[in-house]
Amino acid sequence: MNTPSFYPRWIEPRIAEAMLDTPVILLAGPRQAGKTTLVRKVAQQGLRYLTLDDELTLLSAREDPVGMVRSLDRAVIDEIQRAPQLLMAIKKSVDEDRRPGRFLLTGSANLMALPTVADSLAGRMETLSLLPLSQSEIEGVSVNWIDSVFSGCIPQASTQVVGRDLMTRVLRGGYPAALSRSSPKRRVAWARQYLDALIQRDVRDVAGIEKLDQLPRFLRALAQTSGQMCNYTQLGGQVGLDGKTAARYVSVFEQMYLLRRVDVWARNRLSRVVKTPKLQFIDSGLLATLLDLESDEIHQDRTRFGHVLETFVFGELLKHTTTAEGDHQLMYYRDPDKFEVDVVIENRSGQLVGVEVKAAASLKESDLRGLKKLAGIAGDQFKMGVVLYDGTETLPLGGGLWAAPLSSLWGR
């Protein structure tokens, strides 16, 4: 395993590519996912580095955004969400000087959710995502699982990871600071502090929510429903919030890259709009912390581990979408007869790969129900179905279905 400061980031070539033809590049993702480390490296190529976490820089950005941007030729501006007014000044500057690679911005809140931003920088800015470390980055393996399976090939596991070792990876998650901690106890302490800081500080930047005391309890309630369909009224009721407020809070957590709403796949795209999305956390380590889930407990009862494992797989696939060759959307499948598929990956031309996640070391015929149903409905659009399980063999199961080790996600 690489040391924390030297993990390769597979988004780096994409940044270099975008800077050759686009005036503004936004690297977006959660706090402490490694954005600053990466952009400081890029800044060494002749860009001035500024961070809005510095109080004086922030004051300048808020009080005189036009003057601040006018003083910059080419620059990295870190944590841009702290002064969104800079974006209009950047637009004006870029309209006067369209050279590519002028501004590399980072944001730990999804700025595209702010209407003014989407309008002001349309056609001038490319957004790239940097999520916590993928297992591929941790292992230094550059194969993209999604690209591979859409070309009909399942990567071979580079290191066979099963049982307790797999559990350790899942509970650890992908934040560099968590990986650098020497024990599970220290990782949990870091994760709790991280979540507290996010709520106390970043929520104010994003949403201006006053009643912050409700947010930690609401986030814990959301953790209990990870991987399940979300009923906002029911969720909010657990902590004394109405459905509308609960939906707004979910949007805030989504903007901060803590979780993601996942739409249901339906053959008719219009019918997707009316179906209930499900919630997935992006980092399995943070989810495990919110659930107070520890490895000793998992050995006695693996049912709770199943939900966190699904989150782990969803997070890995989401990271692969950020560096895959094409555009891919992650969805799920569920029908009234309770046939389900954990993750449905769809490419731009409508082709599908279904992924089912199993915490067991062996599979039963019933584990294929959802994938078989999906394959039947999708017809020619269905490329492959993969059951990821806690084993070591990659084996065909007929009808375009395969069993593959969970560790194939970071395979060669």
C-alpha positions in Angstrom: 0.0 0.0 0.0 1.2 3.5 -0.8 2.0 6.0 1.9 -0.8 8.6 2.3 1.0 11.6 0.8 1.9 9.6 -2.4 -1.3 8.1 -3.5 -1.8 8.5 -7.3 -5.0 10.3 -8.2 -6.4 9.1 -11.4 -8.2 12.4 -12.1 -4.8 14.2 -12.4 -4.4 13.6 -16.2 -8.0 14.9 -16.7 -7.1 18.1 -15.0 -4.0 18.5 -17.2 -6.1 17.8 -20.3 -8.9 20.3 -19.3 -6.3 23.0 -18.6 -5.2 22.9 -22.3 -8.5 24.0 -23.7 -10.8 25.4 -20.9 -10.4 28.7 -19.1 -11.8 27.6 -15.7 -11.6 24.1 -14.1 -13.5 23.3 -10.9 -12.3 20.3 -8.9 -15.2 19.4 -6.7 -15.5 17.0 -3.8 -15.8 16.6 -0.1 -13.4 18.3 2.4 -10.2 16.3 3.1 -10.6 14.1 0.0 -7.2 15.3 -1.2 -8.1 18.3 -3.4 -5.6 20.7 -1.8 -2.7 18.3 -2.1 -3.5 17.7 -5.8 -4.0 21.4 -6.8 -0.9 22.5 -4.9 1.0 20.1 -7.1 -0.6 21.6 -10.2 0.1 25.1 -8.9 3.9 24.4 -9.2 3.4 24.7 -13.0 3.3 28.5 -12.8 -0.1 29.2 -11.0 -0.5 31.4 -7.9 -2.0 29.4 -5.0 -4.7 31.1 -2.8 -7.0 29.4 -0.2 -10.2 30.9 1.1 -9.5 29.0 4.3 -7.1 31.9 5.0 -9.1 34.7 6.7 -7.3 37.6 5.0 -7.7 36.0 1.6 -11.4 35.3 2.3 -11.9 38.9 3.4 -10.4 40.2 0.2 -12.5 37.8 -1.9 -15.8 38.9 -0.2 -15.0 42.7 0.0 -13.4 43.3 -3.4 -13.8 40.2 -5.6 -13.2 42.1 -8.8 -10.0 43.7 -7.5 -8.7 40.4 -6.2 -9.3 38.6 -9.5 -7.8 41.5 -11.5 -4.6 41.0 -9.6 -4.3 37.4 -10.8 -2.9 36.1 -14.1 -3.2 32.3 -13.6 -4.3 31.0 -10.2 -5.5 28.1 -8.1 -8.3 29.2 -5.7 -9.0 26.7 -3.0 -12.4 26.3 -1.3 -14.2 28.7 -3.6 -17.6 28.0 -2.1 -16.7 30.2 0.8 -16.9 33.3 -1.5 -19.2 32.5 -4.4 -19.2 36.2 -5.4 -15.7 35.6 -6.8 -17.3 33.5 -9.6 -18.9 36.6 -11.3 -15.5 38.4 -11.2 -13.9 35.3 -12.7 -16.5 35.2 -15.5 -15.8 38.9 -16.3 -12.0 38.3 -16.3 -12.3 35.2 -18.5 -14.6 37.0 -21.0 -11.8 39.5 -21.4 -9.0 36.9 -21.6 -10.1 33.4 -22.8 -6.7 31.7 -22.4 -7.1 28.1 -21.3 -6.0 27.0 -17.8 -6.4 30.4 -16.2 -8.2 29.4 -13.1 -8.2 26.1 -11.2 -10.8 26.2 -8.5 -11.7 23.7 -5.8 -15.0 23.4 -3.9 -16.1 21.2 -1.1 -19.8 22.0 -1.8 -21.5 21.3 -5.1 -21.4 24.8 -6.6 -23.5 23.7 -9.6 -26.5 23.6 -7.3 -26.3 27.4 -7.0 -28.3 28.8 -10.0 -26.0 31.9 -10.4 -23.0 29.7 -10.8 -24.5 27.4 -13.4 -25.5 30.4 -15.4 -22.4 32.6 -15.0 -19.8 30.0 -16.0 -21.7 27.9 -18.6 -19.4 27.2 -21.5 -16.4 28.6 -19.6 -15.9 26.0 -16.9 -15.4 22.2 -16.7 -16.2 20.4 -13.5 -14.2 17.3 -12.4 -14.8 15.3 -9.2 -12.3 14.2 -6.6 -13.9 11.8 -4.1 -12.1 10.1 -1.3 -9.4 7.6 -2.4 -10.6 4.6 -4.4 -9.2 1.2 -3.6 -7.5 1.3 -7.0 -5.6 4.5 -6.0 -4.7 3.0 -2.6 -3.3 -0.1 -4.5 -1.8 2.0 -7.4 -3.8 0.1 -10.0 -5.1 2.3 -12.9 -7.6 -0.2 -14.4 -11.1 1.3 -14.5 -13.6 -1.3 -13.5 -16.5 0.3 -15.3 -14.6 0.7 -18.6 -13.6 -3.0 -18.3 -17.0 -4.5 -17.8 -18.6 -2.4 -20.5 -16.0 -3.8 -22.9 -17.0 -7.3 -21.7 -14.1 -8.0 -19.3 -14.1 -8.3 -15.5 -10.7 -7.2 -14.0 -8.7 -9.9 -12.2 -8.2 -9.1 -8.5 -4.7 -7.7 -8.1 -4.7 -8.7 -4.4 -7.2 -11.3 -3.1 -8.9 -9.6 -0.2 -11.6 -11.6 1.7 -13.1 -12.0 5.1 -11.6 -9.9 7.9 -9.3 -8.0 5.5 -12.2 -7.0 3.3 -14.1 -5.9 6.4 -11.1 -3.7 7.5 -11.1 -1.9 4.1 -14.9 -1.3 4.2 -14.8 0.1 7.8 -11.7 2.2 7.0 -13.3 4.0 4.0 -11.2 6.2 1.6 -10.4 9.5 3.3 -6.5 10.0 3.3 -6.6 11.2 7.0 -8.5 8.1 8.1 -6.0 5.8 6.3 -3.1 7.5 8.0 -4.5 6.6 11.5 -2.9 3.6 13.1 -6.0 1.9 14.6 -9.8 1.6 14.2 -10.2 3.6 17.4 -8.2 6.5 16.0 -10.0 6.4 12.6 -13.4 6.6 14.4 -12.1 9.6 16.5 -11.1 11.3 13.2 -14.4 10.5 11.5 -16.5 11.9 14.4 -14.4 15.1 14.5 -14.7 15.4 10.7 -18.6 15.1 10.7 -18.9 17.6 13.6 -16.7 20.1 11.8 -18.6 19.7 8.6 -21.9 20.4 10.3 -20.7 23.3 12.5 -18.8 25.1 9.7 -19.6 24.0 6.2 -23.4 23.8 6.5 -23.4 27.5 7.2 -21.5 28.2 4.0 -23.8 26.1 1.9 -27.2 26.7 3.4 -27.3 29.1 6.2 -29.3 26.7 8.4 -29.8 28.1 11.9 -31.0 25.0 13.9 -27.7 23.1 13.6 -28.6 21.0 16.7 -31.0 18.9 14.6 -28.5 18.0 11.9 -26.4 15.4 13.8 -29.5 13.5 14.8 -31.0 13.7 11.3 -27.7 12.5 9.8 -27.7 9.4 12.1 -31.3 8.7 11.1 -30.2 8.9 7.4 -27.4 6.5 8.1 -29.9 3.9 9.3 -31.7 4.1 5.9 -28.6 4.0 3.7 -29.2 1.9 0.6 -33.0 2.1 1.1 -35.7 4.1 -0.5 -36.2 7.5 1.2 -39.5 8.8 2.6 -38.7 12.3 3.8 -41.8 12.7 6.0 -41.0 9.5 7.8 -37.3 10.3 8.1 -38.0 13.8 9.3 -40.6 12.6 11.8 -37.9 10.6 13.7 -36.1 13.9 14.7 -39.1 16.3 14.7 -38.7 17.7 11.2 -41.5 18.1 8.5 -41.0 16.4 5.2 -40.1 19.6 3.3 -37.3 20.5 5.8 -36.0 16.9 5.8 -35.8 17.0 2.0 -33.9 20.3 2.1 -31.4 18.9 4.7 -30.8 15.8 2.5 -30.0 18.2 -0.4 -27.5 20.0 1.8 -25.7 16.8 2.7 -25.8 15.9 -0.9 -24.2 19.2 -1.9 -21.5 18.5 0.7 -20.7 15.1 -0.9 -21.7 13.1 2.2 -24.5 11.2 0.4 -26.1 10.8 -3.0 -29.7 10.3 -4.1 -29.8 7.3 -6.5 -32.6 7.1 -9.1 -34.4 4.0 -10.0 -33.8 2.5 -13.5 -36.8 2.2 -15.7 -36.9 1.4 -19.4 -39.0 4.5 -20.0 -36.9 7.5 -18.9 -40.0 9.6 -18.2 -41.2 7.1 -15.6 -38.0 7.4 -13.7 -39.0 10.8 -12.5 -41.9 9.6 -10.4 -40.1 6.7 -8.8 -38.7 7.0 -5.3 -34.9 7.4 -5.2 -32.8 5.7 -2.5 -30.0 7.2 -0.4 -26.5 6.1 -0.5 -23.6 7.4 1.6 -20.4 8.0 -0.4 -17.9 6.8 2.1 -18.4 3.5 4.0 -16.0 4.6 6.8 -18.1 7.6 7.7 -21.3 5.5 7.4 -19.8 2.8 9.8 -18.9 5.6 12.3 -22.5 7.0 12.2 -23.8 3.5 12.7 -21.3 2.7 15.5 -20.4 -0.4 13.6 -17.2 -2.2 14.7 -15.5 -5.3 13.4 -16.1 -7.4 16.6 -19.9 -6.8 16.2 -19.8 -7.8 12.5 -18.3 -11.2 13.3 -21.3 -11.9 15.5 -23.9 -10.4 13.2 -23.2 -9.8 9.5 -26.6 -8.4 8.5 -25.7 -4.7 9.4 -22.4 -5.2 7.5 -24.3 -5.9 4.3 -25.6 -2.3 4.1 -22.2 -0.8 4.7 -20.7 -3.2 2.1 -23.2 -2.0 -0.5 -22.2 1.6 0.3 -18.5 0.6 -0.1 -19.2 -0.8 -3.6 -21.4 2.1 -4.6 -18.7 4.5 -3.5 -16.0 2.6 -5.5 -18.2 2.6 -8.6 -19.0 6.3 -8.2 -15.2 7.0 -8.1 -14.8 5.0 -11.2 -17.4 7.0 -13.0 -15.3 10.2 -12.4 -12.4 8.7 -14.5 -14.1 6.4 -16.9 -13.8 7.0 -20.6 -17.5 7.7 -21.2 -20.3 9.2 -19.2 -22.1 6.7 -16.8 -25.0 7.0 -14.4 -25.4 4.9 -11.3 -29.0 3.8 -10.6 -30.8 0.9 -8.9 -33.6 -1.4 -9.9 -36.7 -2.4 -7.9 -40.1 -3.4 -9.1 -43.5 -3.9 -7.4 -42.7 -7.7 -7.2 -39.6 -6.8 -5.0 -37.1 -7.9 -7.6 -34.0 -5.7 -6.9 -30.5 -4.9 -8.3 -28.2 -2.9 -6.0 -26.5 -0.9 -8.7 -27.4 -0.4 -12.4 -24.7 1.3 -14.4 -26.0 2.9 -17.6 -23.8 4.5 -20.3 -24.7 7.3 -22.6 -26.1 4.9 -25.3 -28.4 3.2 -22.8 -26.4 0.0 -22.3 -26.5 -1.5 -18.8 -24.4 -3.4 -16.4 -26.1 -4.7 -13.3 -24.2 -5.2 -10.0 -25.4 -7.2 -7.0 -23.4 -7.1 -3.8 -23.2 -10.1 -1.4 -21.4 -10.2 1.9 -21.2 -14.1 1.7 -18.4 -16.3 0.5 -20.7 -18.4 -1.6 -23.8 -17.7 -3.8 -27.2 -19.2 -4.1 -29.5 -19.3 -7.2 -31.8 -16.8 -5.5 -29.0 -14.2 -5.5 -29.5 -14.0 -9.3 -33.2 -13.2 -9.3 -32.9 -9.4 -9.7 -30.2 -9.5 -12.3 -32.2 -12.1 -14.4 -35.3 -9.9 -14.2 -33.3 -6.8 -15.2 -31.7 -8.7 -18.1 -35.1 -9.8 -19.3 -36.6 -6.3 -19.3 -33.5 -4.5 -20.7 -33.1 -7.0 -23.6 -30.3 -6.0 -26.0 -29.3 -3.1 -23.7 -28.1 -5.5 -21.0 -24.3 -6.0 -21.4 -23.5 -8.0 -18.3 -24.6 -8.8 -14.7 -22.0 -9.2 -12.0 -22.5 -10.5 -8.4 -19.7 -9.2 -6.3 -19.1 -11.6 -3.4 -16.6 -12.3 -0.6 -14.7 -14.9 -2.5 -11.7 -15.4 -4.9 -13.1 -17.0 -8.1 -14.5 -15.3 -11.2 -17.0 -17.7 -12.8 -19.8 -17.5 -15.5 -23.3 -18.1 -14.3 -25.0 -18.2 -17.7 -27.1 -15.6 -19.5 -24.4 -12.9 -19.3 -24.2 -13.2 -15.5 -21.0 -13.6 -13.6 -19.7 -14.1 -10.0 -16.6 -12.0 -9.3 -14.6 -11.2 -6.1 -15.3 -7.9 -4.5 -11.6 -7.3 -4.9 -11.9 -7.3 -8.7 -13.0 -3.6 -8.1 -9.3 -2.8 -7.8 -8.1 -5.5 -10.2 -5.6 -5.4 -13.0 
